[in-house]
Amino acid sequence: MRNLIALICFITLTACSSNSNNDDNCQFLLDIPVNESINLNFPQFIQLQSPTNPVYIPNQGNGGIIITNVGSGFAAFDAADPNHAFSECSILTINGIIGECGCEDNNKFSLLDGTPTENGNLRCALRRYSVEQNGNTLLIFN
C-alpha cells in the first residue's frame, strides 16, 4: 500500500512540474534567482490595485519582471522572450495586457497567463514566477 501511495505521489509531482518551458527549444533563459518584495501602496505599484494594469520591474530575472493583477490574484513573468537568445530587443514592452518583443519576430504574449497571442508557432510561454500576497505586500520568487 505504501508503495502505491508513493508511486501516485511521484507521478502527480512529476506531471505537475512539466510546463512549456521544459521543451528543448525553451532553454534560452538563465535560471536566475528571483526574490523581490513590493509594496502595493508605493506610487510605482499603485496601478496593480486594479486588474489588467501590468507593471515592469527592472533588474530582476533575465529581462526584468512584469506583474499583472489578473482579478483573482497576481501573475508575474520574466520580461524576456523565451523563444530566442536573450538580447536587448528580447525584453518585452507592455502594450495593455500584451507583452511585445522588440526583435524582428515581434512575438506577443498575454500578460494575464504568459501564453503567446499571435504567432501559433511559438513553443515557449513566458517564464512564470510565483507570487504570494501578504496584505499590501507581494513577494515574487522562483
DSSP file with accessible surface (Angstrom, degrees, kcal/mol):
  #  RESIDUE AA STRUCTURE BP1 BP2  ACC     N-H-->O    O-->H-N    N-H-->O    O-->H-N    TCO  KAPPA ALPHA  PHI   PSI    X-CA   Y-CA   Z-CA
    1    1 A M     >        0   0  169      0, 0.0     4,-2.3     0, 0.0     5,-0.2   0.000 360.0 360.0 360.0 -42.1    0.0    0.0    0.0
    2    2 A R  H  >  +     0   0  217      1,-0.2     4,-2.8     2,-0.2     5,-0.2   0.893 360.0  52.2 -61.5 -41.1    2.8    2.4    0.9
    3    3 A N  H  > S+     0   0  141      2,-0.2     4,-2.4     1,-0.2    -1,-0.2   0.886 108.8  50.4 -62.6 -39.0    4.5    1.7   -2.5
    4    4 A L  H  > S+     0   0   95      2,-0.2     4,-2.5     1,-0.2    -2,-0.2   0.931 111.8  47.0 -64.6 -44.5    1.2    2.5   -4.3
    5    5 A I  H  X S+     0   0   90     -4,-2.3     4,-2.5     1,-0.2    -2,-0.2   0.927 112.7  49.7 -63.3 -43.1    0.9    5.8   -2.4
    6    6 A A  H  X S+     0   0   58     -4,-2.8     4,-2.5     1,-0.2    -2,-0.2   0.913 110.9  49.9 -62.9 -40.3    4.5    6.7   -3.1
    7    7 A L  H  X S+     0   0   95     -4,-2.4     4,-2.6     2,-0.2     5,-0.2   0.930 110.6  49.1 -64.6 -44.0    4.0    5.9   -6.8
    8    8 A I  H  X S+     0   0   92     -4,-2.5     4,-2.5     1,-0.2    -2,-0.2   0.930 112.3  48.7 -62.0 -43.2    0.9    8.0   -7.0
    9    9 A C  H  X S+     0   0   66     -4,-2.5     4,-2.7     2,-0.2     5,-0.2   0.924 111.6  49.8 -62.6 -43.5    2.7   10.9   -5.3
   10   10 A F  H  X S+     0   0  128     -4,-2.5     4,-2.5     2,-0.2     5,-0.3   0.942 112.4  46.4 -62.1 -46.6    5.7   10.6   -7.6
   11   11 A I  H  X S+     0   0   92     -4,-2.6     4,-2.4     1,-0.2     5,-0.2   0.929 113.5  49.5 -63.4 -42.6    3.5   10.6  -10.8
   12   12 A T  H  X S+     0   0   74     -4,-2.5     4,-2.2    -5,-0.2    -2,-0.2   0.938 113.0  46.3 -62.4 -46.1    1.5   13.6   -9.5
   13   13 A L  H  X S+     0   0  125     -4,-2.7     4,-1.2     1,-0.2    -2,-0.2   0.917 115.2  45.1 -65.8 -42.5    4.5   15.6   -8.7
   14   14 A T  H  X S+     0   0   63     -4,-2.5     4,-0.6    -5,-0.2    -1,-0.2   0.890 113.2  50.7 -71.8 -34.2    6.3   14.9  -12.0
   15   15 A A  H >< S+     0   0   59     -4,-2.4     3,-0.8    -5,-0.3    -2,-0.2   0.909 111.6  47.7 -68.7 -39.4    3.2   15.5  -14.0
   16   16 A C  H 3< S+     0   0  102     -4,-2.2    -1,-0.2    -5,-0.2    -2,-0.2   0.743 104.4  61.2 -73.6 -22.4    2.6   18.9  -12.4
   17   17 A S  H 3< S+     0   0   76     -4,-1.2     2,-0.3    -5,-0.2    -1,-0.2   0.637  83.8  95.0 -82.5 -11.5    6.1   20.0  -12.8
   18   18 A S    <<  +     0   0   77     -3,-0.8     2,-0.3    -4,-0.6    -3,-0.0  -0.586  47.6 154.8 -82.2 141.6    6.1   19.9  -16.6
   19   19 A N    >   -     0   0   94     -2,-0.3     3,-2.1   106,-0.0     4,-0.2  -0.926  59.1 -85.5-150.7 177.7    5.3   23.1  -18.5
   20   20 A S  G >  S+     0   0   54      1,-0.3     3,-1.1    -2,-0.3     6,-0.1   0.740 119.5  66.8 -64.6 -20.1    6.0   24.6  -21.9
   21   21 A N  G 3  S+     0   0   22      1,-0.2    -1,-0.3   105,-0.1   103,-0.1   0.515  86.0  70.5 -81.2  -0.5    9.3   25.9  -20.7
   22   22 A N  G <  S+     0   0   92     -3,-2.1    -1,-0.2     3,-0.1    -2,-0.2   0.528  73.2 114.7 -87.6  -6.2   10.7   22.4  -20.3
   23   23 A D  S X  S-     0   0   41     -3,-1.1     3,-2.2    -4,-0.2   100,-0.0  -0.313  80.1-119.3 -61.3 145.4   10.8   22.0  -24.1
   24   24 A D  T 3  S+     0   0  144      1,-0.3     3,-0.4     2,-0.1    -1,-0.1   0.779 115.2  56.6 -59.1 -25.7   14.3   21.6  -25.6
   25   25 A N  T 3  S+     0   0   82      1,-0.2    -1,-0.3     2,-0.1     3,-0.2   0.447  94.6  69.7 -84.2   0.1   13.6   24.8  -27.6
   26   26 A a    <   +     0   0    4     -3,-2.2     3,-0.2     1,-0.2    -1,-0.2  -0.213  64.9 103.8-110.6  40.6   12.9   26.8  -24.4
   27   27 A Q        +     0   0  123     -3,-0.4    -1,-0.2     1,-0.1    56,-0.1   0.120  45.6  99.0-109.1  20.0   16.4   26.8  -23.0
   28   28 A F        +     0   0   94     54,-0.6    58,-0.5    -3,-0.2     2,-0.3   0.812  66.7  76.3 -79.3 -29.5   17.4   30.4  -23.8
   29   29 A L  S    S-     0   0   12     -3,-0.2     2,-0.2    53,-0.2    56,-0.0  -0.616  78.7-125.9 -88.0 144.5   16.7   32.0  -20.4
   30   30 A L        -     0   0  119     -2,-0.3     2,-1.6     1,-0.1    32,-0.1  -0.487  22.8-113.8 -81.1 153.7   19.1   31.5  -17.5
   31   31 A D        +     0   0  139     -2,-0.2    -1,-0.1    30,-0.1    30,-0.0  -0.640  48.9 173.0 -87.0  81.0   17.8   30.2  -14.1
   32   32 A I        -     0   0   57     -2,-1.6    30,-0.1     1,-0.0     2,-0.0  -0.791  36.0-112.8 -93.9 127.8   18.4   33.4  -12.2
   33   33 A P        -     0   0  111      0, 0.0     2,-0.4     0, 0.0    28,-0.4  -0.357  32.4-164.3 -61.7 134.7   17.2   33.5   -8.6
   34   34 A V        +     0   0    3     26,-0.1   108,-1.4     2,-0.0     2,-0.1  -0.993  23.7 155.3-122.6 130.3   14.3   36.0   -8.1
   35   35 A N  E     +A  141   0A 123     -2,-0.4     2,-0.4   106,-0.2   106,-0.2  -0.632  18.9 159.9-153.2  84.2   13.2   37.2   -4.7
   36   36 A E  E     -A  140   0A  48    104,-2.9   104,-3.5    -2,-0.1     2,-0.4  -0.918  21.6-163.5-117.9 136.2   11.5   40.5   -4.9
   37   37 A S  E     -A  139   0A  73     -2,-0.4     2,-0.4   102,-0.2   102,-0.2  -0.970  11.6-176.6-118.5 130.2    9.2   42.2   -2.5
   38   38 A I  E     -A  138   0A   5    100,-2.6   100,-2.7    -2,-0.4     2,-0.6  -0.964  22.4-136.1-128.7 148.6    7.0   45.1   -3.5
   39   39 A N  E >   -A  137   0A  44     -2,-0.4     3,-1.8    98,-0.2    98,-0.2  -0.905   9.0-151.2-102.4 118.5    4.5   47.3   -1.5
   40   40 A L  T 3  S+     0   0    4     96,-3.5     9,-0.2    -2,-0.6     8,-0.1   0.640  93.8  64.7 -65.4 -13.5    1.3   47.9   -3.4
   41   41 A N  T 3  S+     0   0   84     95,-0.4    -1,-0.3     3,-0.0     5,-0.1   0.626  77.6 102.9 -84.1 -13.0    0.9   51.3   -1.7
   42   42 A F  S X> S-     0   0  101     -3,-1.8     3,-2.1     1,-0.1     4,-0.7  -0.457  83.4-119.7 -69.9 142.5    4.1   52.7   -3.3
   43   43 A P  G >4 S+     0   0  106      0, 0.0     3,-0.9     0, 0.0     4,-0.4   0.841 110.8  57.5 -53.3 -38.7    3.3   55.1   -6.2
   44   44 A Q  G 34 S+     0   0  112      1,-0.2    -4,-0.1     2,-0.1     3,-0.1   0.663 116.0  36.6 -70.6 -11.5    5.1   53.0   -8.8
   45   45 A F  G X4 S+     0   0   18     -3,-2.1     3,-1.8    -6,-0.2    -1,-0.2   0.374  83.8 102.7-117.9   2.7    2.9   50.0   -8.0
   46   46 A I  G X< S+     0   0   81     -3,-0.9     3,-1.9    -4,-0.7     4,-0.2   0.830  74.0  64.2 -60.0 -31.3   -0.5   51.7   -7.3
   47   47 A Q  G >  S+     0   0   95     -4,-0.4     3,-1.4     1,-0.3    -1,-0.3   0.724  87.0  72.3 -68.9 -15.6   -1.9   50.7  -10.7
   48   48 A L  G <  S+     0   0    0     -3,-1.8    -1,-0.3     1,-0.3    -2,-0.2   0.611  78.4  77.0 -72.3  -9.3   -1.6   47.0   -9.6
   49   49 A Q  G <  S+     0   0   94     -3,-1.9    -1,-0.3    -4,-0.2    -2,-0.2   0.676  93.1  58.9 -74.2 -13.5   -4.6   47.6   -7.3
   50   50 A S  S X  S-     0   0   65     -3,-1.4     3,-0.7    -4,-0.2    19,-0.4  -0.911  98.6-101.9-112.7 143.5   -6.8   47.4  -10.4
   51   51 A P  T 3  S+     0   0   67      0, 0.0    19,-0.2     0, 0.0    -2,-0.1  -0.225  96.8  19.9 -62.6 151.7   -7.0   44.4  -12.7
   52   52 A T  T 3  S+     0   0   68     17,-3.2    18,-0.1     1,-0.1    -4,-0.1   0.744  84.0 120.4  62.2  36.1   -5.2   44.3  -16.0
   53   53 A N    <   -     0   0   62     -3,-0.7    16,-0.1    16,-0.3    -3,-0.1  -0.763  49.9-158.0-123.6  84.9   -2.7   47.1  -15.4
   54   54 A P        -     0   0   10      0, 0.0     2,-0.4     0, 0.0    14,-0.2  -0.238   3.5-157.2 -66.0 152.0    0.8   45.4  -15.7
   55   55 A V  E     -C   67   0B  12     12,-2.4    12,-2.6    -7,-0.0     2,-0.4  -0.991   8.2-140.1-129.5 138.9    3.9   46.9  -14.1
   56   56 A Y  E     -C   66   0B  88     -2,-0.4    10,-0.2    10,-0.2     8,-0.1  -0.837  11.8-168.2-100.4 132.4    7.5   46.3  -15.2
   57   57 A I  E     -C   65   0B  12      8,-3.2     8,-2.8    -2,-0.4     3,-0.4  -0.976  16.0-150.0-118.5 114.1   10.3   45.9  -12.5
   58   58 A P        +     0   0   63      0, 0.0     6,-0.1     0, 0.0     3,-0.1  -0.238  68.6  37.9 -76.9 170.5   13.8   46.1  -14.0
   59   59 A N  S    S+     0   0  150      1,-0.2     2,-0.3     3,-0.1     4,-0.0   0.754  89.6 105.2  63.5  30.6   16.9   44.3  -12.8
   60   60 A Q  S  > S-     0   0   45     -3,-0.4     4,-2.0   -26,-0.1    -1,-0.2  -0.986  79.7 -15.8-134.3 147.4   15.3   41.0  -11.8
   61   61 A G  T  4 S-     0   0   14    -28,-0.4     4,-0.1    -2,-0.3   -30,-0.1  -0.249 112.7 -43.1  61.0-146.7   15.4   37.7  -13.6
   62   62 A N  T  4 S+     0   0   24      2,-0.3    -1,-0.2   -32,-0.1     3,-0.1   0.940 137.5   4.0 -82.8 -52.6   16.6   37.8  -17.2
   63   63 A G  T  4 S-     0   0    4      1,-0.6     2,-0.2    17,-0.1    -2,-0.2   0.141 116.5 -85.3-121.7  19.3   14.8   40.8  -18.6
   64   64 A G     <  -     0   0    1     -4,-2.0    15,-2.4    -6,-0.1    -1,-0.6  -0.522  53.8 -78.2 100.0-176.7   13.0   42.2  -15.5
   65   65 A I  E     -CD  57  78B   0     -8,-2.8    -8,-3.2    13,-0.2     2,-0.5  -0.975  27.5-155.8-126.4 140.0    9.6   41.1  -14.2
   66   66 A I  E     -CD  56  77B   0     11,-2.7    11,-2.3    -2,-0.4     2,-0.4  -0.978  14.7-167.5-114.1 125.8    6.2   42.0  -15.4
   67   67 A I  E     -CD  55  76B   0    -12,-2.6   -12,-2.4    -2,-0.5     2,-0.4  -0.928   4.6-175.0-114.4 137.2    3.4   41.8  -12.8
   68   68 A T  E     - D   0  75B   0      7,-2.8     7,-2.7    -2,-0.4     2,-0.7  -0.996  27.2-132.8-133.5 136.3   -0.3   41.9  -13.6
   69   69 A N  E     - D   0  74B  16     -2,-0.4   -17,-3.2   -19,-0.4   -16,-0.3  -0.795  23.0-172.8 -80.4 114.5   -3.3   41.9  -11.3
   70   70 A V        -     0   0   51      3,-2.3     2,-0.4    -2,-0.7     4,-0.2   0.297  45.3-106.8 -96.3  11.0   -5.5   39.3  -13.0
   71   71 A G  S    S+     0   0   53      2,-0.6     3,-0.1     1,-0.1    -2,-0.0  -0.266 116.0  52.8  96.3 -47.0   -8.5   39.9  -10.9
   72   72 A S  S    S-     0   0  120     -2,-0.4     2,-0.3     1,-0.1    -1,-0.1   0.285 130.1 -46.9-102.8   8.4   -8.3   36.8   -8.7
   73   73 A G  S    S-     0   0   25      2,-0.0    -3,-2.3    59,-0.0    -2,-0.6  -0.981  77.5 -57.3 157.3-154.6   -4.7   37.4   -7.8
   74   74 A F  E     -D   69   0B  34     -2,-0.3     2,-0.4    -5,-0.2    -5,-0.2  -0.929  30.6-158.5-127.6 145.6   -1.4   38.4   -9.4
   75   75 A A  E     -D   68   0B   2     -7,-2.7    -7,-2.8    -2,-0.4     2,-0.4  -0.964   9.7-168.6-119.7 140.2    0.7   36.9  -12.2
   76   76 A A  E     +DE  67 129B   0     53,-0.7    53,-3.0    -2,-0.4     2,-0.3  -0.997   7.7 177.2-132.2 135.6    4.4   37.6  -12.6
   77   77 A F  E     -DE  66 128B   1    -11,-2.3   -11,-2.7    -2,-0.4    51,-0.2  -0.962  38.1-101.8-134.8 151.0    6.6   36.7  -15.6
   78   78 A D  E     -D   65   0B   0     49,-2.7   -13,-0.2    -2,-0.3    49,-0.2  -0.522  32.6-136.3 -65.9 137.6   10.1   37.2  -16.7
   79   79 A A  S    S+     0   0    0    -15,-2.4    13,-3.6    -2,-0.2     2,-0.4   0.289  74.6  98.3 -85.1  11.8   10.1   40.1  -19.2
   80   80 A A  B    S-F   91   0C   0    -16,-0.3    47,-0.4    11,-0.2    11,-0.2  -0.856  81.7-116.5-101.9 135.6   12.4   38.3  -21.6
   81   81 A D    >   -     0   0    0      9,-2.3     3,-0.8    -2,-0.4    -2,-0.1  -0.548  22.2-157.8 -66.2 118.9   11.0   36.4  -24.7
   82   82 A P  T 3  S+     0   0    3      0, 0.0   -54,-0.6     0, 0.0   -53,-0.2   0.472  76.4  81.7 -81.0   1.3   12.0   32.8  -24.1
   83   83 A N  T 3  S+     0   0   31     41,-0.1     2,-0.3     7,-0.1    40,-0.1   0.450  99.5  20.0 -89.9  -2.4   11.7   31.9  -27.8
   84   84 A H  S <  S-     0   0   33     -3,-0.8     3,-0.1     6,-0.1   -56,-0.0  -0.972 100.9 -62.1-155.0 170.0   15.2   33.1  -28.8
   85   85 A A        -     0   0   59     -2,-0.3     5,-0.1     1,-0.1   -56,-0.1  -0.221  64.9 -96.9 -56.5 141.3   18.5   34.0  -27.3
   86   86 A F        +     0   0   92    -58,-0.5     2,-0.3    -4,-0.1    -1,-0.1  -0.353  60.3 146.6 -62.5 134.4   18.4   36.9  -24.8
   87   87 A S    >   -     0   0   47     -3,-0.1     3,-1.1    -2,-0.1     4,-0.4  -0.940  63.5 -87.5-154.9 174.5   19.3   40.3  -26.2
   88   88 A E  G >  S+     0   0  169     -2,-0.3     3,-1.1     1,-0.3    14,-0.1   0.898 126.1  50.9 -55.7 -41.0   18.4   43.9  -25.7
   89   89 A b  G 3  S+     0   0   51      1,-0.2    13,-2.1    13,-0.1    14,-0.6   0.690  96.2  69.7 -74.7 -16.5   15.4   43.6  -28.2
   90   90 A S  G <  S+     0   0    0     -3,-1.1    -9,-2.3    12,-0.2     2,-0.4   0.576  71.7 103.8 -81.6  -5.8   14.0   40.4  -26.5
   91   91 A I  B <  S-F   80   0C  41     -3,-1.1    11,-0.4    -4,-0.4   -11,-0.2  -0.641  77.6-122.0 -75.4 125.0   12.9   42.4  -23.4
   92   92 A L        -     0   0    7    -13,-3.6     2,-0.3    -2,-0.4     9,-0.2  -0.351  16.8-147.8 -69.9 147.0    9.2   42.8  -23.7
   93   93 A T  E     -G  100   0D  84      7,-2.3     7,-2.8    -2,-0.1     2,-0.5  -0.844  24.1-115.2-107.0 152.5    7.4   46.2  -23.7
   94   94 A I  E     +G   99   0D  63     -2,-0.3     2,-0.4     5,-0.2     5,-0.2  -0.765  33.7 171.7 -93.9 127.0    4.0   46.5  -22.2
   95   95 A N  E >   -G   98   0D  96      3,-3.1     3,-1.5    -2,-0.5     2,-0.4  -0.825  70.0 -60.8-131.8  89.3    1.1   47.3  -24.6
   96   96 A G  T 3  S-     0   0   49     -2,-0.4    -1,-0.0     1,-0.2   -44,-0.0  -0.573 117.7 -20.7  69.2-123.0   -2.1   47.0  -22.5
   97   97 A I  T 3  S+     0   0   59     -2,-0.4    14,-3.2    -3,-0.1     2,-0.4   0.140 123.2  93.3-102.7  19.2   -2.2   43.4  -21.4
   98   98 A I  E <   -GH  95 110D  41     -3,-1.5    -3,-3.1    12,-0.2     2,-0.5  -0.928  63.1-150.0-113.9 134.9    0.1   42.3  -24.1
   99   99 A G  E     -GH  94 109D   0     10,-2.9    10,-2.3    -2,-0.4     2,-0.5  -0.911  19.1-158.7-100.4 126.5    3.9   42.0  -23.8
  100  100 A E  E     -GH  93 108D  41     -7,-2.8    -7,-2.3    -2,-0.5     2,-0.3  -0.930  11.2-137.5-115.4 129.3    5.7   42.6  -27.1
  101  101 A C        -     0   0    1      6,-3.1   -11,-0.2    -2,-0.5    -9,-0.1  -0.592   8.7-148.0 -77.6 138.3    9.2   41.5  -28.1
  102  102 A G        +     0   0   57    -13,-2.1   -12,-0.2   -11,-0.4    -1,-0.1   0.453  65.6 101.5 -89.0   0.5   11.2   44.2  -29.9
  103  103 A b  S >  S-     0   0   20    -14,-0.6     3,-1.7     4,-0.1    -2,-0.0  -0.232  94.8 -89.8 -78.2 174.6   13.1   41.8  -32.1
  104  104 A E  T 3  S+     0   0  205      1,-0.3    -1,-0.1     2,-0.1    -3,-0.0   0.811 125.4  60.0 -54.8 -34.4   12.3   41.0  -35.8
  105  105 A D  T 3  S-     0   0   69      1,-0.1    -1,-0.3     2,-0.0    -3,-0.1   0.735  88.4-155.3 -71.3 -21.0   10.0   38.2  -34.8
  106  106 A N    <   -     0   0   73     -3,-1.7    -2,-0.1     1,-0.1    -4,-0.1   0.859  18.0-168.5  50.8  43.3    7.8   40.7  -32.8
  107  107 A N        -     0   0    4     -7,-0.1    -6,-3.1    11,-0.1     2,-0.4  -0.318   3.8-154.3 -62.9 146.6    6.4   37.9  -30.6
  108  108 A K  E     -H  100   0D  24     -8,-0.2     9,-2.6   -16,-0.1    10,-0.6  -0.968  10.5-172.3-128.7 142.2    3.5   38.8  -28.4
  109  109 A F  E     -HI  99 116D   0    -10,-2.3   -10,-2.9    -2,-0.4     2,-0.3  -0.974  28.7-112.8-134.4 146.5    2.3   37.3  -25.1
  110  110 A S  E  >  -H   98   0D  16      5,-3.0     4,-1.8    -2,-0.3   -12,-0.2  -0.605  17.5-154.5 -72.4 131.2   -0.6   37.6  -22.8
  111  111 A L  T  4 S+     0   0    0    -14,-3.2   -36,-0.1    -2,-0.3    -1,-0.1   0.363  90.8  64.4 -89.4   6.9    0.4   39.2  -19.6
  112  112 A L  T  4 S+     0   0   57    -15,-0.4    -1,-0.2     3,-0.1   -44,-0.1   0.813 128.3   0.1 -91.1 -38.1   -2.5   37.5  -17.9
  113  113 A D  T  4 S-     0   0   76      2,-0.2    -2,-0.2   -38,-0.1    15,-0.1   0.429  92.6-117.2-132.6  -3.3   -1.3   33.9  -18.4
  114  114 A G     <  +     0   0    1     -4,-1.8    12,-2.8     1,-0.3    -3,-0.1   0.467  65.4 137.8  83.5   2.6    2.0   34.2  -20.3
  115  115 A T        -     0   0   60     10,-0.2    -5,-3.0     1,-0.1    -1,-0.3  -0.482  62.8 -98.0 -84.1 151.9    0.9   32.4  -23.4
  116  116 A P  B     -I  109   0D  39      0, 0.0    -7,-0.3     0, 0.0    -1,-0.1  -0.374  34.1-165.9 -62.6 144.5    1.8   33.6  -27.0
  117  117 A T  S    S+     0   0   59     -9,-2.6    -8,-0.2    -3,-0.1     3,-0.1   0.729  71.8  13.5-107.8 -28.2   -1.1   35.6  -28.5
  118  118 A E  S    S+     0   0  137    -10,-0.6     2,-1.0     1,-0.2    -9,-0.1   0.747 107.2  68.1-120.7 -40.6   -0.4   35.9  -32.2
  119  119 A N    >   -     0   0   61    -11,-0.3     3,-1.6     1,-0.2    -1,-0.2  -0.752  56.2-167.9 -92.2 103.9    2.2   33.5  -33.5
  120  120 A G  T 3  S+     0   0   77     -2,-1.0    -1,-0.2     1,-0.3     0, 0.0   0.598  80.9  68.3 -66.9  -9.5    0.8   30.0  -33.2
  121  121 A N  T 3   +     0   0  143     -3,-0.0     2,-0.3     2,-0.0    -1,-0.3   0.482  69.8 113.7 -89.5  -3.8    4.3   28.5  -33.9
  122  122 A L    <   -     0   0   30     -3,-1.6     3,-0.0     1,-0.1   -39,-0.0  -0.528  44.8-170.6 -71.9 131.8    5.8   29.7  -30.6
  123  123 A R        +     0   0  140     -2,-0.3     2,-0.5   -98,-0.1  -100,-0.2   0.652  63.1  68.1 -93.8 -20.0    6.8   26.8  -28.4
  124  124 A a        -     0   0    1    -99,-0.1   -41,-0.1  -103,-0.1     2,-0.1  -0.905  60.9-158.6-114.6 128.1    7.6   28.7  -25.2
  125  125 A A        -     0   0   17     -2,-0.5   -10,-0.2     1,-0.2   -11,-0.1  -0.428  47.6 -74.5 -83.8 168.8    5.3   30.7  -23.0
  126  126 A L        -     0   0    5    -12,-2.8     2,-0.5   -16,-0.2    -1,-0.2  -0.323  54.3-100.6 -62.4 148.9    6.7   33.3  -20.7
  127  127 A R        -     0   0   37    -47,-0.4   -49,-2.7   -49,-0.2     2,-0.3  -0.613  42.7-144.0 -73.9 120.5    8.6   32.1  -17.7
  128  128 A R  E     -E   77   0B 133     -2,-0.5     2,-0.3   -51,-0.2   -51,-0.3  -0.647  10.6-157.7 -89.8 142.8    6.2   32.4  -14.7
  129  129 A Y  E     -E   76   0B   6    -53,-3.0   -53,-0.7    -2,-0.3    13,-0.2  -0.852  26.0-106.2-112.2 153.7    7.3   33.3  -11.2
  130  130 A S  E     -B  141   0A  63     11,-2.4    11,-2.2    -2,-0.3     2,-0.4  -0.521  32.2-161.0 -76.0 146.2    5.4   32.6   -8.0
  131  131 A V  E     -B  140   0A  37      9,-0.2     2,-0.4   -57,-0.2     9,-0.2  -0.997   8.8-175.7-132.3 127.7    3.6   35.4   -6.3
  132  132 A E  E     -B  139   0A 116      7,-2.4     7,-2.9    -2,-0.4     2,-0.5  -0.984  12.9-150.4-120.5 136.2    2.4   35.5   -2.7
  133  133 A Q  E     +B  138   0A 106     -2,-0.4     2,-0.4     5,-0.2     5,-0.2  -0.902  16.0 177.0-108.9 132.3    0.4   38.3   -1.2
  134  134 A N  E >   -B  137   0A 138      3,-2.9     3,-1.7    -2,-0.5     2,-0.3  -0.886  68.2 -58.8-131.3  97.2    0.6   39.3    2.4
  135  135 A G  T 3  S-     0   0   53     -2,-0.4    -1,-0.0     1,-0.3   -95,-0.0  -0.490 121.2 -15.4  65.5-124.0   -1.6   42.3    3.0
  136  136 A N  T 3  S+     0   0   78     -2,-0.3   -96,-3.5    -3,-0.1     2,-0.4   0.206 120.8  93.3 -95.8  14.0   -0.3   45.1    0.7
  137  137 A T  E <   -AB  39 134A  52     -3,-1.7    -3,-2.9   -98,-0.2     2,-0.4  -0.916  56.6-160.9-112.6 134.0    3.0   43.3    0.0
  138  138 A L  E     -AB  38 133A   0   -100,-2.7  -100,-2.6    -2,-0.4     2,-0.5  -0.942   3.5-157.9-109.3 134.9    3.7   41.0   -2.9
  139  139 A L  E     -AB  37 132A  56     -7,-2.9    -7,-2.4    -2,-0.4     2,-0.5  -0.969   8.6-167.4-110.7 120.9    6.6   38.5   -2.8
  140  140 A I  E     +AB  36 131A   0   -104,-3.5  -104,-2.9    -2,-0.5     2,-0.3  -0.946  24.2 144.3-109.8 127.8    7.7   37.4   -6.2
  141  141 A F  E      AB  35 130A  48    -11,-2.2   -11,-2.4    -2,-0.5  -106,-0.2  -0.962 360.0 360.0-155.2 166.9   10.1   34.4   -6.3
  142  142 A N              0   0   94   -108,-1.4   -13,-0.1    -2,-0.3    -2,-0.0  -0.723 360.0 360.0-124.9 360.0   11.1   31.3   -8.2
